[in-house]
Amino acid sequence: MSGSTNNQTQNQTQVLKVEFNLTIPADEYIRYYRGEIKWVQVRAINGLKVRFPANLLYPHVSHNGINGRFVLEYLAGGKAVSLRKIR
């Protein structure tokens, strides 16, 4: 394996993190739950626009919808790894 290929593999498996606030009222979140909306787009604290699959929100839904600060972990290639609520 060449050094260049090895570096590309390492870069694609590197886990990156982005933090953002998100509020989706329950009456709006139902559209995500039904699959009418499949992606969530947010502006991260650092100004970066981030898009991730709506199904990552399922564990964080309350009767009020979604509300809090989250950390999205993703691979350098863009694939989401996890979504954690931190506040």
Contacts in CASP RR format, 6 or more apart in sequence:
PFRMAT RR
TARGET T0000
AUTHOR 0000-0000-0000
METHOD contacts of the structure
MODEL  1
MSGSTNNQTQNQTQVLKVEFNLTIPADEYIRYYRGEIKWVQVRAINGLKV
RFPANLLYPHVSHNGINGRFVLEYLAGGKAVSLRKIR
11 76 0 8 1.000
12 75 0 8 1.000
12 76 0 8 1.000
12 77 0 8 1.000
13 75 0 8 1.000
13 76 0 8 1.000
14 75 0 8 1.000
14 76 0 8 1.000
15 73 0 8 1.000
15 74 0 8 1.000
15 75 0 8 1.000
15 81 0 8 1.000
16 73 0 8 1.000
16 74 0 8 1.000
16 75 0 8 1.000
16 76 0 8 1.000
17 71 0 8 1.000
17 72 0 8 1.000
17 73 0 8 1.000
17 74 0 8 1.000
18 44 0 8 1.000
18 45 0 8 1.000
18 46 0 8 1.000
18 48 0 8 1.000
18 50 0 8 1.000
18 71 0 8 1.000
18 72 0 8 1.000
18 74 0 8 1.000
19 44 0 8 1.000
19 45 0 8 1.000
19 46 0 8 1.000
19 69 0 8 1.000
19 70 0 8 1.000
19 71 0 8 1.000
19 72 0 8 1.000
19 86 0 8 1.000
20 42 0 8 1.000
20 43 0 8 1.000
20 44 0 8 1.000
20 45 0 8 1.000
20 50 0 8 1.000
20 69 0 8 1.000
20 70 0 8 1.000
20 72 0 8 1.000
21 42 0 8 1.000
21 45 0 8 1.000
21 68 0 8 1.000
21 69 0 8 1.000
21 70 0 8 1.000
22 40 0 8 1.000
22 42 0 8 1.000
22 66 0 8 1.000
22 67 0 8 1.000
22 68 0 8 1.000
22 69 0 8 1.000
22 70 0 8 1.000
23 66 0 8 1.000
23 67 0 8 1.000
23 68 0 8 1.000
24 32 0 8 1.000
24 57 0 8 1.000
24 65 0 8 1.000
24 66 0 8 1.000
24 67 0 8 1.000
25 64 0 8 1.000
25 65 0 8 1.000
26 63 0 8 1.000
26 64 0 8 1.000
26 65 0 8 1.000
29 57 0 8 1.000
29 61 0 8 1.000
29 65 0 8 1.000
29 66 0 8 1.000
31 37 0 8 1.000
32 38 0 8 1.000
32 40 0 8 1.000
32 54 0 8 1.000
32 57 0 8 1.000
33 58 0 8 1.000
33 61 0 8 1.000
35 54 0 8 1.000
37 54 0 8 1.000
38 53 0 8 1.000
38 54 0 8 1.000
39 51 0 8 1.000
39 52 0 8 1.000
39 53 0 8 1.000
39 54 0 8 1.000
40 51 0 8 1.000
40 52 0 8 1.000
40 53 0 8 1.000
40 54 0 8 1.000
40 56 0 8 1.000
40 57 0 8 1.000
41 49 0 8 1.000
41 50 0 8 1.000
41 51 0 8 1.000
42 49 0 8 1.000
42 50 0 8 1.000
42 51 0 8 1.000
43 49 0 8 1.000
43 50 0 8 1.000
44 50 0 8 1.000
50 72 0 8 1.000
52 72 0 8 1.000
52 74 0 8 1.000
52 80 0 8 1.000
52 83 0 8 1.000
53 80 0 8 1.000
56 72 0 8 1.000
56 80 0 8 1.000
56 82 0 8 1.000
56 83 0 8 1.000
57 66 0 8 1.000
57 83 0 8 1.000
60 66 0 8 1.000
60 70 0 8 1.000
60 83 0 8 1.000
60 85 0 8 1.000
68 85 0 8 1.000
68 87 0 8 1.000
69 85 0 8 1.000
69 86 0 8 1.000
69 87 0 8 1.000
70 83 0 8 1.000
70 84 0 8 1.000
70 85 0 8 1.000
70 86 0 8 1.000
71 83 0 8 1.000
71 84 0 8 1.000
71 86 0 8 1.000
72 80 0 8 1.000
72 82 0 8 1.000
72 83 0 8 1.000
73 80 0 8 1.000
73 81 0 8 1.000
73 82 0 8 1.000
73 83 0 8 1.000
73 84 0 8 1.000
74 80 0 8 1.000
74 81 0 8 1.000
75 81 0 8 1.000
END
